[in-house]
Amino acid sequence: MTQPAMSRHLKILLTSGIIEDERVPEDARVRLFRLQPESLVVVRAFLDQLQAEWRSQLRSFKRHVEERTR
């Protein structure tokens, strides 16, 4: 991955609050990035909801296919 691409990804993660950064006082070029696990709670809730919807859709589709093959 190129440095500009990495910078764009990090900027999005920082803006969304998924990671935080800390500058190293001894070297202005160095930044440490830390994951904010509590921010992933919202992502997990969204994925759980999406998974439930897909399961429901797939069950409906399965019933439809089974009825048509009879």
N, C-alpha and C positions, 0 to 999 in steps of 0.2 A: 504494500500500500504506500502510496506517495505521501510525503509530509503534508502537502496541502489537503489531501483527502483525509488524512488522520486529524488534522486541525479542524476540518469541517465536522467530522463525526464527534470529536470532543466538545466542540461548541454546542452542538445540538444536545448532547448528554448533559452538559453543564446547564444550559438554558432550561431543560426539562426537570432539572433537580435530581437526576439519576446518579450523577457523580458530583463531587465537589473537588476543588483544587486548592493547593497550598503552595505558596512560593517559598523557595529555600532562600533564607536571608544571605547566605554565603555566596550564592550564585544566581543572579537574576534570570539566567537562561533556563533554570531547572524549575519544573513544577511537578508536584506530586498529586496524583489523582486518586481519590477514594470513592468506592461505591457506597451509595446511600441505600442500604437494604430496605428501609422503611418506604422509600419511594416506589419500590417494586410491588407493594401491596396493591396499589391501584392497577398496575399492569396485570397482576395475577387475577384480580377480580374481573377485569375485562376479558382475559383469556378463559376464565371459568365460565363466564356468561356465553362467550362465543362457542365454547365446547358444548355446552348444554343445548344451544340452538342447533348446532350441527348434528348432535345425537338425535334430536327430535326430528329434524329434516330427514336424516338417514333412515330412521324407523318408519317414517311415513312413506318414503320411497320404497323401502323393502316391502311394506304391506301392499303398496300399489303393484309392484312387480309380481309378488306372489299371487295376487288376485287375478292378474292378467294371464298368468301361466296356467291357471286352472281350467 
